[in-house]
Amino acid sequence: MSLVHSLRFPLLSDMTPPMNVASDDRQWMQLAISEAQNGIGLTSPNPPVGAVIVKDGKLLGKGWHHRAGEPHAEREALADARANRHDLSGATIYVTLEPCSSHGRTPPCTDGILESGISRVVYGAEDPNPSHRGRAKELLLAAGVEVETGVEKDGCEHLIRAFSKVHQTGLPWVLIKSAISLDGRITRPPGEGQWLTSPESREEVQCMRYESDAIITGGNTLRIDDPALTVRSISLPEKPQPWRMIISRGYRSSLPATAQVFTDAHRDRTLVQEDGDLLAALKQLVSKGCNQVMVEAGGQLLGAFLDAGLVDEVAIFYAAMITGGPDAGFAGLPREVHLKQHQFKQIGNDVLLRALIQQP
């Protein structure tokens, strides 16, 4: 799973802890964050969450949320500790996200904590759902359980940023990906090879697809490249294929009926937005349970997403070549787009820039 998470999270060692947070709490929460990372790309519409249980400086149990509808991280950690016959009275549980306090597809984690005899709860991020935020703390404190919040807050909030955006805006986290030559081209001249980037970079793209719940492309890209838009790496654990959204300015009948996305084994996970409406496409994907979507398209559609202010993150692979190809990486951008929290990574002969969009 290391490829999946190679650029997803800031280095924990680079975070500045609050002065009143004990170093032991930070270390155990970092372990909970590591547990949560196992769930990236698997848990939507839920967020990835990790939990560890500690008593007298010893790890008693750990767990992470595997999939929506399955036990949450807290109950996974409780089951792990009980399987080893540990006494949990007086123990501390560290959770990356505020424990749930309402009945859904699974019972409330606050109930499980109270039933276990755990006497202290430490969590990093508050529930982004306003109707749930803070309820766990109230319930636990009322039952005499000590509660500490905000430990490794930055790392914990980073884990759930896509989930948080859906709850705050009704839109998914949007990552756009492009491979560009040093002269800003995304294609090579006719007669040359198809690829700009190395096999190692293409494997990294597979990992980004794995992170995402849907992949968006445009009608022109579908006509020219006939992409599969699937996760195909044998090095990654099995998961349902991402949804595939084709954004077109014409009816579906104008798209090639023989395209892979309409004929392969996953054709029931292909959607078409016929009006070229970016917002409508994103909202439809949220209705399908998508927290994060990835846009792999030509320069016109990438530029349209950027210009509409709908992009949260970019992943740009710079290939070590000058192609003179006909197509630009980003087209039609009437406004400046600024980046922040830049991360660079050399992959084969390429350089990957991954960064967040600095919104106005």
C-alpha positions as CSV (number, residue, x, y, z in Angstrom):
1,M,0.0,0.0,0.0
2,S,3.0,2.3,0.2
3,L,2.6,3.5,-3.4
4,V,-1.0,4.6,-2.6
5,H,0.1,6.8,0.2
6,S,3.4,8.0,-1.0
7,L,2.2,11.6,-1.5
8,R,-1.1,11.6,0.2
9,F,-0.1,12.7,3.7
10,P,2.3,15.3,5.1
11,L,5.3,14.0,7.0
12,L,4.2,13.6,10.7
13,S,7.6,14.6,11.8
14,D,7.2,17.9,10.1
15,M,4.1,18.9,12.0
16,T,4.4,21.3,14.9
17,P,2.5,19.8,18.0
18,P,0.5,22.1,20.3
19,M,2.6,22.8,23.4
20,N,0.1,21.2,25.7
21,V,0.0,17.8,23.9
22,A,2.0,15.1,25.5
23,S,4.6,13.4,23.3
24,D,3.1,10.0,24.1
25,D,-0.3,11.1,22.8
26,R,1.3,12.3,19.6
27,Q,3.1,9.0,19.0
28,W,0.1,6.9,19.6
29,M,-2.0,9.1,17.4
30,Q,0.6,8.8,14.6
31,L,0.1,5.0,14.9
32,A,-3.7,5.5,14.6
33,I,-3.1,7.7,11.4
34,S,-0.9,4.9,10.0
35,E,-3.8,2.5,10.6
36,A,-6.3,4.8,8.9
37,Q,-4.1,5.0,5.8
38,N,-4.9,1.4,5.1
39,G,-8.4,2.4,4.3
40,I,-7.7,5.1,1.7
41,G,-9.7,4.5,-1.4
42,L,-11.9,1.8,0.2
43,T,-14.3,3.5,2.7
44,S,-16.4,6.0,0.7
45,P,-18.9,7.4,1.4
46,N,-17.3,7.0,4.9
47,P,-13.9,8.5,5.6
48,P,-10.7,6.4,6.4
49,V,-10.3,6.2,10.2
50,G,-7.8,4.4,12.5
51,A,-7.8,3.6,16.2
52,V,-5.3,2.1,18.7
53,I,-5.9,1.2,22.4
54,V,-3.1,1.7,24.9
55,K,-2.7,0.9,28.6
56,D,0.3,1.5,30.8
57,G,2.3,2.4,27.7
58,K,1.5,-0.9,25.9
59,L,-0.5,-1.4,22.8
60,L,-3.5,-3.6,23.4
61,G,-5.3,-3.4,20.1
62,K,-5.5,-1.5,16.8
63,G,-7.8,-1.3,13.8
64,W,-9.0,0.6,10.8
65,H,-12.3,1.0,9.0
66,H,-12.3,-1.3,6.0
67,R,-15.5,-0.5,4.1
68,A,-18.8,1.3,4.5
69,G,-21.2,-1.0,6.4
70,E,-18.4,-2.8,8.2
71,P,-17.2,-2.2,11.7
72,H,-15.7,1.2,12.4
73,A,-12.0,1.6,13.5
74,E,-12.9,1.8,17.2
75,R,-14.8,-1.5,17.1
76,E,-12.0,-3.1,15.1
77,A,-9.5,-2.0,17.8
78,L,-11.8,-3.2,20.6
79,A,-12.2,-6.6,18.9
80,D,-8.4,-6.9,18.4
81,A,-7.8,-6.2,22.1
82,R,-10.5,-8.6,23.3
83,A,-9.1,-11.3,21.0
84,N,-5.9,-11.1,23.1
85,R,-8.0,-11.2,26.3
86,H,-6.8,-7.7,27.5
87,D,-8.4,-5.9,30.3
88,L,-9.5,-2.6,28.9
89,S,-10.5,-0.9,32.2
90,G,-8.5,2.3,32.6
91,A,-7.1,2.1,29.0
92,T,-6.9,5.0,26.5
93,I,-8.2,4.8,22.9
94,Y,-6.7,7.0,20.2
95,V,-9.0,7.7,17.2
96,T,-8.2,9.9,14.2
97,L,-11.8,11.1,14.0
98,E,-14.4,11.9,16.6
99,P,-16.2,8.6,17.4
100,C,-19.7,8.3,16.0
101,S,-22.6,8.7,18.4
102,S,-25.6,7.7,16.2
103,H,-27.1,4.5,14.8
104,G,-26.4,3.9,11.2
105,R,-25.4,0.8,9.3
106,T,-23.3,0.0,12.4
107,P,-24.0,0.8,16.1
108,P,-22.5,3.9,17.8
109,C,-18.8,3.7,18.6
110,T,-19.4,5.8,21.7
111,D,-21.5,2.9,23.1
112,G,-18.8,0.4,22.4
113,I,-16.2,2.6,24.2
114,L,-18.4,3.0,27.2
115,E,-19.2,-0.7,27.4
116,S,-15.5,-1.6,27.3
117,G,-14.3,0.2,30.5
118,I,-12.0,2.5,28.6
119,S,-11.4,5.6,30.7
120,R,-9.8,8.1,28.3
121,V,-10.6,8.9,24.7
122,V,-8.2,11.0,22.5
123,Y,-9.2,12.0,19.0
124,G,-7.6,14.2,16.4
125,A,-10.4,15.6,14.1
126,E,-13.9,16.6,14.9
127,D,-16.8,15.2,12.9
128,P,-17.4,17.6,10.0
129,N,-21.1,16.9,10.1
130,P,-22.5,19.9,12.1
131,S,-25.3,17.7,13.5
132,H,-22.8,15.3,15.0
133,R,-19.8,17.5,15.8
134,G,-19.1,17.5,19.5
135,R,-21.8,15.0,20.5
136,A,-19.3,12.2,21.3
137,K,-17.4,14.5,23.7
138,E,-20.6,15.4,25.5
139,L,-21.7,11.8,25.8
140,L,-18.3,10.5,27.0
141,L,-17.7,13.3,29.5
142,A,-21.2,12.8,30.9
143,A,-20.3,9.2,31.5
144,G,-17.1,10.1,33.4
145,V,-14.7,9.4,30.5
146,E,-11.8,11.8,30.1
147,V,-11.6,13.3,26.6
148,E,-8.7,15.0,24.8
149,T,-9.2,16.5,21.3
150,G,-7.0,18.0,18.6
151,V,-4.0,15.7,18.9
152,E,-2.2,15.5,15.5
153,K,-5.1,17.5,14.2
154,D,-3.5,18.4,10.9
155,G,-2.7,14.9,10.0
156,C,-6.1,13.6,11.1
157,E,-8.0,16.3,9.2
158,H,-5.9,15.6,6.1
159,L,-7.1,12.0,6.2
160,I,-10.8,13.1,6.0
161,R,-10.5,16.2,3.7
162,A,-12.5,14.6,0.9
163,F,-15.2,13.5,3.3
164,S,-15.2,16.9,5.0
165,K,-15.6,18.7,1.7
166,V,-18.7,16.6,0.7
167,H,-20.3,17.5,4.1
168,Q,-19.4,21.1,3.9
169,T,-20.2,21.8,0.2
170,G,-22.0,18.9,-1.3
171,L,-19.2,18.5,-3.8
172,P,-16.4,15.9,-3.9
173,W,-12.6,16.5,-3.5
174,V,-11.3,17.0,-7.1
175,L,-7.8,15.9,-8.1
176,I,-6.7,16.6,-11.6
177,K,-3.9,14.7,-13.1
178,S,-1.8,15.4,-16.2
179,A,1.4,14.3,-17.9
180,I,3.2,17.2,-19.6
181,S,6.5,17.6,-21.5
182,L,8.9,20.3,-20.7
183,D,7.5,22.4,-23.4
184,G,4.0,22.1,-22.0
185,R,2.6,19.5,-24.4
186,I,0.4,16.5,-23.5
187,T,0.8,14.8,-26.8
188,R,3.7,13.8,-29.1
189,P,3.9,14.4,-32.8
190,P,2.2,11.9,-35.1
191,G,4.2,8.7,-35.6
192,E,5.9,8.9,-32.2
193,G,5.0,6.7,-29.2
194,Q,1.9,7.3,-27.1
195,W,3.5,7.8,-23.7
196,L,5.3,10.8,-22.4
197,T,6.1,9.4,-18.9
198,S,7.8,6.3,-17.6
199,P,6.3,3.0,-16.6
200,E,7.0,3.9,-13.0
201,S,4.9,7.1,-13.4
202,R,2.1,5.1,-15.0
203,E,2.1,2.8,-11.9
204,E,1.8,5.9,-9.7
205,V,-1.3,6.9,-11.7
206,Q,-2.8,3.5,-10.9
207,C,-2.3,4.3,-7.2
208,M,-4.0,7.7,-7.7
209,R,-6.9,6.0,-9.3
210,Y,-7.0,3.6,-6.4
211,E,-7.4,6.5,-4.0
212,S,-10.3,7.9,-6.0
213,D,-13.9,6.9,-6.2
214,A,-14.5,8.1,-9.7
215,I,-12.5,9.1,-12.8
216,I,-13.7,11.9,-15.1
217,T,-12.7,12.4,-18.7
218,G,-14.1,14.2,-21.7
219,G,-15.8,13.1,-24.9
220,N,-12.9,14.1,-27.1
221,T,-10.5,12.0,-25.0
222,L,-12.9,9.1,-25.2
223,R,-13.0,9.4,-29.0
224,I,-9.3,9.8,-29.5
225,D,-7.7,7.5,-26.8
226,D,-10.5,5.0,-25.9
227,P,-9.2,4.9,-22.3
228,A,-10.3,2.1,-19.9
229,L,-10.1,4.3,-16.8
230,T,-9.7,1.4,-14.5
231,V,-7.4,0.3,-11.7
232,R,-5.3,-2.5,-13.3
233,S,-2.2,-2.7,-11.1
234,I,-1.6,-6.2,-9.7
235,S,0.3,-4.7,-6.8
236,L,-2.8,-3.1,-5.3
237,P,-5.5,-4.9,-3.2
238,E,-8.8,-5.6,-4.9
239,K,-11.6,-3.0,-4.7
240,P,-14.6,-2.1,-6.8
241,Q,-13.6,-0.2,-9.9
242,P,-14.0,3.6,-9.8
243,W,-17.1,5.1,-11.4
244,R,-16.3,6.6,-14.8
245,M,-17.9,9.9,-15.8
246,I,-17.8,11.1,-19.4
247,I,-18.5,14.8,-19.7
248,S,-19.7,15.7,-23.2
249,R,-21.4,18.5,-24.9
250,G,-23.6,16.2,-27.0
251,Y,-25.8,13.2,-26.5
252,R,-24.4,9.9,-25.5
253,S,-25.3,8.7,-29.0
254,S,-22.5,11.0,-30.3
255,L,-19.9,9.0,-28.3
256,P,-18.4,5.8,-29.8
257,A,-20.6,2.9,-28.7
258,T,-17.7,0.5,-29.0
259,A,-15.6,2.5,-26.4
260,Q,-14.2,0.3,-23.6
261,V,-16.1,2.2,-20.9
262,F,-19.4,1.2,-22.6
263,T,-18.5,-2.4,-23.4
264,D,-16.2,-3.8,-20.7
265,A,-17.1,-5.8,-17.6
266,H,-17.5,-2.5,-15.6
267,R,-19.8,-0.8,-18.1
268,D,-22.5,-0.5,-15.4
269,R,-20.2,1.9,-13.6
270,T,-20.0,4.4,-16.6
271,L,-22.0,7.6,-16.4
272,V,-22.4,10.4,-19.1
273,Q,-23.1,14.1,-18.5
274,E,-24.5,15.2,-21.8
275,D,-24.7,18.9,-21.1
276,G,-21.0,19.6,-20.4
277,D,-22.1,20.6,-16.9
278,L,-19.2,20.2,-14.5
279,L,-21.2,20.9,-11.3
280,A,-24.0,18.5,-12.3
281,A,-21.4,15.8,-13.0
282,L,-19.7,16.2,-9.6
283,K,-23.1,16.2,-7.7
284,Q,-24.1,13.0,-9.5
285,L,-20.9,11.4,-8.4
286,V,-21.6,12.4,-4.8
287,S,-25.0,10.8,-5.0
288,K,-23.2,7.6,-5.9
289,G,-21.1,7.8,-2.7
290,C,-18.0,9.4,-4.1
291,N,-15.8,11.5,-1.8
292,Q,-12.8,12.0,-4.1
293,V,-12.8,12.1,-7.9
294,M,-9.9,12.3,-10.3
295,V,-10.0,14.1,-13.7
296,E,-7.8,12.6,-16.4
297,A,-8.6,14.5,-19.6
298,G,-7.3,16.9,-22.3
299,G,-6.3,20.5,-21.7
300,Q,-9.7,22.0,-22.5
301,L,-11.5,20.0,-19.8
302,L,-8.7,20.4,-17.2
303,G,-8.7,24.1,-17.9
304,A,-12.5,24.3,-17.5
305,F,-12.3,22.6,-14.1
306,L,-9.6,25.0,-13.0
307,D,-11.3,28.1,-14.3
308,A,-14.5,27.1,-12.6
309,G,-12.7,26.9,-9.2
310,L,-13.7,23.3,-8.8
311,V,-10.2,21.8,-8.3
312,D,-8.7,21.1,-4.9
313,E,-5.5,19.3,-5.8
314,V,-3.2,18.8,-8.8
315,A,-0.9,16.0,-9.7
316,I,1.4,16.9,-12.7
317,F,4.0,14.5,-14.1
318,Y,6.7,16.4,-15.9
319,A,8.4,14.2,-18.5
320,A,12.1,14.8,-19.3
321,M,11.5,15.5,-23.0
322,I,10.6,18.3,-25.3
323,T,8.0,17.0,-27.8
324,G,6.7,19.8,-29.9
325,G,3.4,18.0,-29.8
326,P,0.2,19.8,-30.9
327,D,-1.8,19.8,-27.6
328,A,-1.3,22.0,-24.6
329,G,-1.5,20.7,-21.1
330,F,-4.0,23.4,-19.9
331,A,-6.2,25.5,-22.2
332,G,-8.4,28.5,-21.9
333,L,-7.4,29.7,-18.4
334,P,-8.4,33.4,-18.1
335,R,-7.3,33.6,-14.5
336,E,-4.2,32.7,-12.5
337,V,-4.2,29.5,-10.4
338,H,-1.8,29.4,-7.4
339,L,-0.6,26.3,-5.6
340,K,0.4,25.6,-2.0
341,Q,1.8,22.7,0.0
342,H,3.9,21.6,-2.9
343,Q,5.4,18.1,-2.9
344,F,7.9,16.9,-5.5
345,K,8.9,13.4,-6.2
346,Q,11.3,11.9,-8.8
347,I,9.8,8.9,-10.5
348,G,12.0,7.2,-13.0
349,N,13.0,10.0,-15.4
350,D,10.0,12.1,-14.5
351,V,9.2,14.6,-11.7
352,L,5.8,14.5,-10.1
353,L,4.4,17.8,-8.6
354,R,1.5,17.2,-6.2
355,A,0.0,20.3,-4.6
356,L,-3.2,21.9,-3.3
357,I,-5.0,24.7,-5.1
358,Q,-4.9,28.0,-3.3
359,Q,-8.5,29.2,-3.5
360,P,-9.2,32.9,-3.8
